[in-house]
Amino acid sequence: MSASASAAAELPPGRWLLLVYRIPSEPSRLRATVWRRIKSLGAIYLQSSAAALPASVSAERALRKLRSEIIDMNGTAALLSCEVLAGGGEIRAAFQAARNDEYEEIVDKCADFIAGVDKEYAENHFSYAELEENEVDLVKLRNWLARVRERDAFGAAGLEQALSSLAECEEKLEAYAARVYAEEAEGR
């Protein structure tokens, strides 16, 4: 079962979690911290200080933890489980758009990765150190895609392009690795 299918399996039909919060205006880093956490969870803002996620056990756990952190910041927060009575299509579309934006960002980073490997070819850099650096970058891309897929509860359209781009990166790195091994063998 795929990550998005397992996430969808946890979802009560049509249920959303809504975190409504208020944070003191100073220090401003507190607001930035909460904003980053909400973005990392894949939540969308319905309006200022009101973020929504499709209901799931993992989303509830994460939002309860964030609520506790907000309270520790001397803020206030309420976590609601709700059903959308009107405007559900718009909320779902906004959630899908957020996932598609993330997938598009991954596609862009994959293009950067491929350009970086192409640069290694152009500059004739075929070393184990360069290979290892590129392997680390590829692992980061894989992990990033996995995190986005976990929060892609409705199967956003951008997934296929992201998977295709990542496959291109993997093929490019395999070819580069073969060249590194060949160069090293010749150098001995």
N, C-alpha and C positions, 0 to 999 in steps of 0.2 A: 504494500500500500504506500503511495507517495506521501510526502510530507503534507502537501496541501489537502490530500484526501483524508489523512488522519486528522488534520486540523478541522476540516469540515465535519467529520464524524462526531467531534465533540460539540458541535454547535446546536443548541436548541434552535429550531426553525424561527427565524425572524427576531431573535433576541439580541440585544446589544447591551454592552456595559458602558456606562456614562460616568466619567469622572469630572466633577465640577469642583473647582478649587479656587482659593485665593492665597496669594503669597505676599508677604511684606515687600514693599517696593525696594527696600534696601536691606542687605546688599543685593545688587542686581544679579550677581552670580547665581543666586538661588533660583531666580526665574529661568536663567539659562540652563541650569542643571535639570530642572523639571521639564523644560522644553525638549532638551536632548533625550531625556528618558522616554518621554511620550513618543518622540519620533522613532527612537530605537525599538519601541514596542510595535510600531506600525499604526498607531492610533491616528485618527484624523480629528482636526478641530472643527466642531460644529459652529463654534463662535469662540471668542476670547475666553480662555480658562474653562472650556467645556470640551473634553476630548472623548471620542467614542471608539470602541473596538467591538467586533462581533463577539458575542458571548462564547467563552470556552473556559475550561478549568484553568488552563495556563494563563489566559488573559486575566481572569479574575484574580489569580494569585499575584500576578505582576502588578495589577492596579491596586490591590490591597496593600502591597508593599510600598508602592509609590505614595499612596494615601498616607501611610504611616510616616514616611519620610517628610512629606509636606507638613504634617502636624508637628514633627520634630523641628521644622524650620519656623515654627510659630505661625504657620498658616492654618487654613481651614480647608477641609475637603470632604466631599460626600461621594460615595460610589453607589451608583444606581444600576439595577438590572431592569431593562425596559424593553418594550415593544414599540416599534415605530408605527404610529397610527396614520400619519400622512407624511409624504416626502421620503419614504423609504427608498425609492428608486434613485433619488438624488444623493442620499447618503451612501448607498451602495456604489454608485458611480464615482463619488469622491474617493471612496476607499479603493476602488479599482484603479482610478487615476493615480493615486499615491503609489500603488504597487507597480503600475506601468512606468512611472517616473523612476522608481528604484531599478526596475529591470533595464530601462534605457541607460541609466547611469552605469550599470554593470556592462552593458554592451559597449559604452564609450571607453570604460577602463580596459575591456578586452582589446579594443582597437589600439589603445595605448600600449598594452602588453605586447601585442604583435609587432607594433612599430619598434618597440624596444628590442625585441629579438632580431628584427630585420636590421637594426642598427648594429647589433653585435656581428652579424654577417658582414655588413658593409665595412666595419672597422677591423674585421678579421680577429675578433676576440672569441677564441674558442677554448676557454679554461674551465676547470671544475668550479672555480670560485664564481664565475659568471653564471654557470649552469645552476649552481646552488641558489644564487640570488634570484634567478628567474623561477626556480621551483618554489621558493618561499612566496613569491608574488602570486604564482598560480594557486597555491594553497589558500592564500587570502581571498582570491576571487571565488574559489569553490565554496569557502566558508560563508562568504558574503551572500552568494546565491542561495545557499542552504537556509540562511536566516530569513531572507526575503520570502522564499518558498514556504517556510513555516508559518508566516503571517499572511500568506496569500490565500485567504479562506474561500475565495470565490473563483479562483483560477483566472487571473488577469491574462489578457492576450499577449502581453510582452514576454511571458515566460519562454515561449518557443524561440524567439530571437536571442534571448539571453543564453539559453541552452546551446543553441547553434554557435554563438560567439565563443562560449566557453570551450566547446568541442574544437573550434578552430585554434584556440590558444593551446589546448592539449596536443593537437597534431603538430603545431609549430614548435612546441617545446620538445616533443619526441624527436623531430627531425634535427633540431639544434643539439640535443643530447647525443644523437648518433654521430653528428659532425664533431662534437667535442671528443667523444671516445676515439673516433678515427684520427683526429689531429694528435691526441695524446699518444696513440699507438705508433704513429709515424715519428713522433719526437723521441721515442726511446731508442 
